[in-house]
């Protein structure tokens, strides 16, 4: 991501003691601050640096220390941690829904730093049982189970090149997406900390958040990068020793620990069973939203112009999913910046040249690992003439007349988006998938791609 030079200069002022408050909340800026700290104390081990950050930031809660212990002493001197780094770990949500303690990453997602660094520290300390506490599920559990919609929300930055303020879409009832992203990344990177010769913390974060995809997108990408967080987290939950069973037991232990801190008695067996039932349901809903569903970039993050006029709401669930390619842009997009620019270009064409109210598609898939929100789940689109009330229109950026989209982008649409839509009551469970040309006289979605989607399980040529 291109950085505003003012942001860089302000950050340097903080790092070198000029007394200026930094306000640029991009992961690259946070990593640069870590590099400066590592440079000042070259003999400091990663786990010592993490402990110093935890101590300087006041993360001395008995619940955290129960799992991680007290921060390890750093010999021979206690490092001076910049105000920028301390502020970065001070997580809170203001009355006007601004979320602090979060950073924007190069792939366009927002990450809470506290659960990220606590999870990594757990990995360095080999406290594997604790690493689930860095996950965003370690919140007070009540008998009232949340709906999937209660998990979140996401939000938007005031500026993507000079990010200062992140505002949530609405007041969170349980979690925010940034907390979830930070928690999942903390768990994933905790495993990477097991290397015999661990990387410096700044190097670990750079490799994870800074990898550049080539034109093949995620098909040729390394396994441990931020764009793969959901699939990696799901795999860890399904295959590791610290899987869902351990997670649920730790959640019960956590509730009991909080009760003891408040001087309350331990839970009785019947109460533990009731609590476990609530946790089972909560974990199921969490996994549905954050591993079964694909990551969706909201309109405000790719720079959408407002809808012109008043949207027509769809009557859900719908019965069809119509597959498109964009043709123009003709090349796959593999970065958040390029995919966002392509979305803006398509919206301008649809609004200015065709006179539509908005970009026509319901959703658009990039080759960067993300789905981009068009008109979304609730607004009627302008994607498949005569059929816009019956189904969602989903396009993949690129021209696929002679070649196929990346395998990952196709799976994102075919498997993840449809599964999410069915679970969320947006598509009927017996929905039919069709190509644009199945119902309209058009070359879309391209000869090569259309031949491919005709082999998909849900494809059907029935009249609709």
C-alpha positions in Angstrom: 0.0 0.0 0.0 1.3 3.5 -0.8 2.0 5.5 2.3 1.5 9.1 2.9 5.0 10.6 3.6 3.5 12.8 6.3 2.6 9.6 8.2 6.1 8.2 7.8 7.7 11.5 9.1 5.4 11.6 12.1 6.2 8.0 12.9 9.9 8.7 12.7 9.5 11.7 15.0 7.9 9.4 17.7 10.6 6.7 17.3 13.4 9.1 17.7 12.0 10.9 20.7 10.7 14.2 19.1 7.6 14.1 21.2 5.1 13.9 18.3 2.1 11.6 18.6 1.9 9.1 15.8 -1.5 8.5 14.3 -0.9 6.2 11.3 -2.4 2.9 12.0 -1.2 0.6 9.2 0.4 -2.7 9.9 3.5 -1.6 8.0 3.9 1.3 10.4 3.5 -0.9 13.4 6.1 -3.3 12.0 8.6 -0.4 11.4 8.1 0.6 15.0 9.0 -3.0 16.1 12.1 -3.0 13.9 13.3 0.2 15.5 12.8 -1.4 19.0 14.6 -4.5 17.8 17.4 -2.4 16.4 17.9 -0.6 19.7 18.1 -3.9 21.6 19.6 -6.4 19.1 20.2 -9.1 21.8 16.6 -9.1 22.9 14.8 -12.4 22.0 11.3 -12.2 20.4 9.6 -13.5 23.6 11.4 -10.9 25.6 10.2 -8.1 23.3 6.7 -9.4 23.5 6.9 -9.5 27.3 8.2 -5.9 27.3 5.3 -4.8 25.1 2.9 -6.6 27.4 4.3 -5.0 30.5 4.6 -1.5 29.0 1.0 -1.7 27.8 -0.3 -2.6 31.2 -1.5 -6.1 30.2 -1.1 -7.5 33.7 -4.6 -8.9 34.1 -4.5 -12.0 36.4 -6.4 -13.9 33.7 -3.6 -13.3 31.2 -0.9 -14.0 33.7 -2.5 -17.3 34.6 -1.7 -18.5 31.2 1.4 -16.6 30.2 3.0 -15.8 33.6 4.6 -12.5 34.3 6.5 -10.9 31.4 10.0 -12.2 31.3 12.7 -9.8 32.5 14.9 -8.4 29.8 18.6 -8.4 30.8 20.6 -6.3 31.2 18.2 -3.4 30.6 14.5 -2.9 30.5 13.8 -1.5 27.0 12.0 1.8 26.5 8.9 1.1 24.5 7.6 4.0 22.3 4.3 5.7 23.0 3.3 4.6 19.6 3.6 0.9 20.4 1.9 1.3 23.8 -1.0 3.1 22.2 -1.3 0.4 19.5 -2.0 -2.1 22.2 -4.5 0.0 24.1 -7.7 -1.6 22.8 -11.1 0.1 23.3 -14.2 1.2 21.6 -15.5 4.7 22.0 -19.1 5.9 22.5 -19.2 6.9 18.8 -18.1 3.4 17.7 -14.5 4.1 16.9 -12.3 1.1 17.5 -8.8 1.8 18.8 -5.9 -0.7 19.0 -6.4 -1.9 15.5 -4.4 -1.6 12.3 -5.1 -1.8 8.6 -3.2 -4.5 6.8 -2.0 -4.5 3.1 -4.7 -7.0 2.1 -7.4 -4.6 3.2 -8.4 -6.3 6.5 -8.3 -4.8 10.0 -6.6 -6.5 12.8 -6.7 -5.9 16.6 -3.1 -6.0 17.8 -3.6 -7.2 21.4 -5.0 -10.7 20.7 -2.4 -11.0 17.8 0.6 -10.4 20.0 -0.7 -12.3 23.0 -1.3 -15.3 20.7 2.2 -15.1 19.3 3.7 -14.8 22.8 1.9 -17.9 23.8 3.5 -19.7 20.9 7.0 -18.6 21.9 6.3 -19.7 25.5 5.0 -23.1 24.3 1.7 -22.4 26.2 -0.4 -24.1 23.6 -3.4 -24.5 25.9 -3.5 -20.7 26.2 -3.4 -19.9 22.6 -7.1 -20.4 22.3 -7.6 -17.6 24.8 -6.1 -15.3 22.2 -9.1 -16.2 20.1 -12.0 -13.9 20.1 -14.2 -16.6 21.8 -12.9 -15.9 25.2 -15.7 -13.4 26.0 -18.1 -13.7 28.9 -20.6 -16.5 28.2 -24.3 -16.0 28.9 -27.2 -18.4 28.5 -28.5 -16.3 25.7 -26.7 -17.6 22.6 -25.8 -15.1 19.9 -27.0 -15.2 16.3 -24.5 -15.1 13.5 -25.4 -11.4 12.9 -24.3 -10.6 16.5 -20.7 -11.6 15.6 -18.9 -8.6 14.2 -19.2 -5.9 13.0 -16.6 -4.8 10.5 -16.1 -1.1 9.8 -14.2 1.4 7.7 -11.1 3.6 7.9 -11.2 7.3 7.3 -8.3 7.1 4.9 -6.6 4.0 3.4 -3.2 5.6 2.8 -3.1 7.5 6.1 -5.3 5.5 8.3 -6.1 7.2 11.6 -9.6 6.4 12.6 -11.5 3.1 12.3 -15.3 3.3 12.8 -17.5 0.3 13.2 -20.7 -0.2 11.2 -22.6 -0.4 14.5 -22.2 -1.0 18.2 -20.8 -4.5 18.8 -22.8 -6.8 21.0 -20.1 -9.4 21.4 -17.1 -9.2 19.0 -15.7 -7.1 16.2 -14.2 -8.5 13.0 -10.8 -6.9 13.9 -10.8 -8.9 17.2 -11.6 -12.0 15.3 -8.9 -11.4 12.8 -6.3 -10.6 15.5 -7.3 -13.7 17.4 -7.1 -16.0 14.4 -3.8 -14.6 13.3 -2.4 -14.9 16.8 -3.3 -18.6 16.9 -1.8 -19.2 13.4 1.4 -17.4 14.1 1.8 -19.0 17.5 2.5 -22.2 15.6 5.1 -20.5 13.5 6.9 -19.4 16.7 7.8 -23.1 17.2 10.6 -22.9 14.8 13.9 -24.0 16.3 15.5 -20.6 15.4 12.5 -18.2 15.5 12.4 -15.2 13.3 12.4 -11.7 14.8 8.9 -10.6 15.5 9.1 -7.9 12.8 10.2 -10.5 10.2 7.4 -12.9 11.3 4.8 -10.2 10.8 6.3 -9.0 7.5 6.2 -12.5 6.0 2.6 -13.0 7.1 1.1 -9.6 6.2 3.4 -8.4 3.4 3.5 -11.3 0.9 2.9 -10.1 -2.7 0.8 -12.4 -4.9 1.6 -12.9 -8.5 -0.9 -13.2 -11.3 -1.8 -16.7 -10.2 -3.3 -15.3 -7.0 -3.6 -17.7 -4.0 -3.1 -20.7 -6.3 0.7 -20.2 -6.0 0.9 -18.5 -2.7 2.6 -19.7 0.5 0.4 -21.4 3.1 1.0 -19.0 6.0 -0.1 -15.6 4.9 -2.9 -13.3 6.1 -5.1 -13.9 3.0 -5.4 -17.6 4.1 -6.3 -16.9 7.7 -9.8 -18.4 7.6 -8.7 -21.7 5.9 -5.7 -22.0 8.2 -7.7 -21.3 11.3 -10.3 -23.9 10.3 -7.6 -26.5 9.6 -6.0 -25.9 13.0 -9.3 -26.3 14.7 -10.0 -29.6 12.9 -6.6 -31.2 13.1 -4.5 -29.8 16.0 -4.4 -31.0 19.6 -5.8 -27.6 20.7 -8.9 -28.1 18.6 -12.5 -27.3 19.4 -12.8 -29.8 22.2 -10.0 -28.2 24.1 -11.3 -24.7 23.2 -14.7 -25.5 24.8 -13.2 -26.9 28.0 -10.9 -23.8 28.3 -13.9 -21.6 27.9 -15.6 -23.3 30.9 -12.4 -23.0 32.9 -12.2 -19.3 31.9 -15.7 -18.6 33.2 -14.9 -20.4 36.5 -11.7 -18.4 36.9 -13.7 -15.1 36.5 -16.2 -16.3 39.1 -13.4 -17.1 41.6 -11.9 -13.6 41.0 -15.2 -12.2 42.0 -15.5 -14.4 45.1 -18.2 -16.6 43.7 -18.6 -20.3 44.1 -17.6 -22.9 41.5 -20.2 -24.0 39.0 -22.2 -27.1 39.9 -22.2 -30.0 37.4 -25.7 -29.1 36.1 -24.5 -25.5 35.5 -21.4 -26.7 33.7 -23.6 -28.8 31.4 -25.8 -25.8 30.7 -22.8 -23.7 30.0 -21.2 -26.2 27.7 -24.5 -26.3 25.7 -24.3 -22.6 25.2 -20.6 -22.8 24.3 -21.3 -25.5 21.7 -23.9 -23.4 20.0 -21.7 -20.3 20.2 -18.7 -22.1 18.7 -20.8 -23.5 15.9 -22.1 -20.0 15.0 -18.6 -18.6 15.2 -17.1 -21.2 12.9 -20.0 -20.8 10.5 -19.3 -17.1 10.1 -15.6 -17.0 10.2 -14.5 -20.2 8.6 -17.4 -21.4 6.4 -18.1 -17.9 5.1 -15.6 -16.1 2.9 -14.1 -12.8 3.9 -16.2 -10.0 2.3 -14.7 -6.5 1.7 -17.5 -3.9 2.5 -18.4 -1.2 0.1 -16.8 1.6 2.1 -13.5 -0.2 2.1 -13.2 -0.4 -1.7 -14.5 3.2 -2.1 -18.0 2.7 -3.4 -20.1 5.8 -4.4 -23.5 6.0 -2.8 -26.5 4.1 -4.4 -28.4 6.5 -6.6 -32.0 6.6 -5.6 -33.7 4.1 -3.3 -32.7 0.4 -3.4 -35.3 -2.3 -4.0 -35.0 -4.9 -1.3 -35.0 -8.6 -2.2 -37.4 -11.1 -0.8 -35.1 -13.8 0.7 -34.2 -16.6 0.4 -33.6 -16.6 -3.4 -33.4 -19.7 -5.6 -30.6 -18.9 -8.1 -27.0 -17.9 -8.3 -25.9 -16.4 -11.6 -22.2 -16.6 -12.5 -20.5 -13.8 -14.5 -17.0 -12.7 -15.6 -16.3 -9.0 -15.8 -14.6 -9.2 -19.3 -13.5 -5.6 -18.6 -11.3 -5.4 -16.4 -9.8 -8.3 -18.4 -7.0 -9.3 -16.0 -7.3 -10.9 -12.6 -6.7 -8.6 -9.6 -4.3 -9.9 -6.9 -4.1 -6.9 -4.5 -6.5 -5.1 -2.4 -5.6 -1.8 -4.2 -6.1 -3.2 -7.7 -9.3 -5.1 -6.9 -10.7 -1.9 -5.2 -9.7 0.2 -8.3 -11.5 -2.4 -10.5 -14.6 -2.2 -8.4 -14.7 1.6 -8.6 -14.1 1.5 -12.4 -17.0 -1.0 -12.8 -19.3 1.1 -10.6 -18.5 4.3 -12.7 -19.2 2.4 -15.9 -22.5 1.0 -14.6 -23.6 4.4 -13.1 -22.3 6.8 -15.7 -22.4 4.9 -19.0 -25.3 2.6 -18.4 -27.3 4.8 -16.2 -27.8 2.3 -13.4 -28.2 3.1 -9.8 -25.2 1.2 -8.7 -22.7 -1.5 -9.7 -24.8 -4.2 -11.1 -23.4 -7.3 -9.3 -24.4 -8.6 -5.9 -20.8 -9.6 -5.2 -17.5 -9.7 -7.1 -14.6 -12.1 -6.4 -11.0 -11.0 -6.8 -8.0 -13.3 -7.1 -6.6 -11.9 -3.9 -8.6 -14.2 -1.7 -11.5 -11.8 -1.0 -15.1 -11.3 -2.1 -16.1 -7.6 -2.7 -19.5 -6.4 -1.7 -21.5 -5.0 -4.6 -25.2 -4.6 -4.0 -25.0 -7.3 -1.3 -27.5 -9.7 0.1 -30.4 -7.4 0.4 -30.5 -5.0 -2.6 -31.8 -6.1 -6.0 -29.0 -6.1 -8.6 -28.8 -5.4 -12.3 -26.8 -8.3 -13.4 -29.0 -10.8 -15.2 -31.8 -9.2 -17.3 -35.2 -10.5 -16.3 -33.9 -12.5 -13.4 -32.6 -10.0 -10.9 -35.4 -10.7 -8.4 -34.8 -14.4 -8.5 -31.1 -14.7 -7.8 -27.8 -13.1 -6.8 -25.3 -12.1 -9.5 -21.7 -13.0 -8.7 -18.8 -12.1 -11.0 -15.1 -12.9 -11.0 -12.8 -10.1 -12.1 -11.1 -11.0 -15.5 -11.9 -12.2 -19.0 -12.4 -16.0 -19.0 -13.2 -16.7 -22.6 -10.0 -18.7 -23.1 -8.6 -19.3 -19.6 -10.1 -20.2 -16.2 -10.1 -18.0 -13.1 -7.8 -19.1 -10.3 -8.9 -22.3 -8.5 -9.1 -20.4 -5.2 -11.4 -17.7 -6.6 -13.7 -20.3 -8.1 -13.9 -22.3 -4.8 -14.5 -19.0 -3.0 -17.7 -18.5 -5.0 -18.7 -22.1 -5.6 -18.2 -23.4 -2.1 -17.7 -20.6 0.5 -20.1 -17.9 -0.7 -23.0 -20.4 -1.5 -22.5 -22.2 1.9 -22.6 -18.9 3.7 -25.7 -17.9 1.8 -27.6 -21.1 2.6 -26.6 -21.0 6.3 -27.7 -17.3 6.5 -31.1 -17.9 4.9 -30.2 -16.0 1.7 -30.3 -18.9 -0.7 -32.6 -21.9 -0.5 -30.7 -25.1 0.3 -31.8 -26.5 -3.1 -30.6 -23.5 -5.0 -29.6 -23.7 -8.7 -26.4 -22.2 -10.1 -26.4 -20.9 -13.7 -24.1 -19.0 -16.0 -25.2 -15.6 -17.3 -25.5 -17.1 -20.8 -27.8 -19.8 -19.5 -30.7 -17.4 -19.3 -29.5 -14.4 -21.4 -28.1 -14.1 -24.9 -24.6 -13.2 -24.0 -21.0 -14.5 -24.2 -20.6 -14.1 -20.4 -19.1 -15.7 -18.4 -16.7 -16.7 -21.3 -16.4 -20.0 -23.1 -13.7 -21.5 -20.9 -15.4 -20.5 -17.6 -18.8 -21.6 -18.8 -17.6 -25.0 -19.7 -16.1 -25.3 -16.2 -19.2 -24.2 -14.3 -21.4 -26.7 -16.2 -19.5 -29.4 -14.3 -20.4 -27.9 -10.9 -22.8 -29.8 -8.7 -25.4 -27.1 -8.4 -25.4 -26.2 -12.1 -28.8 -26.5 -13.9 -30.2 -25.4 -17.2 -33.8 -25.5 -16.1 -36.0 -22.6 -17.1 -36.5 -20.0 -14.4 
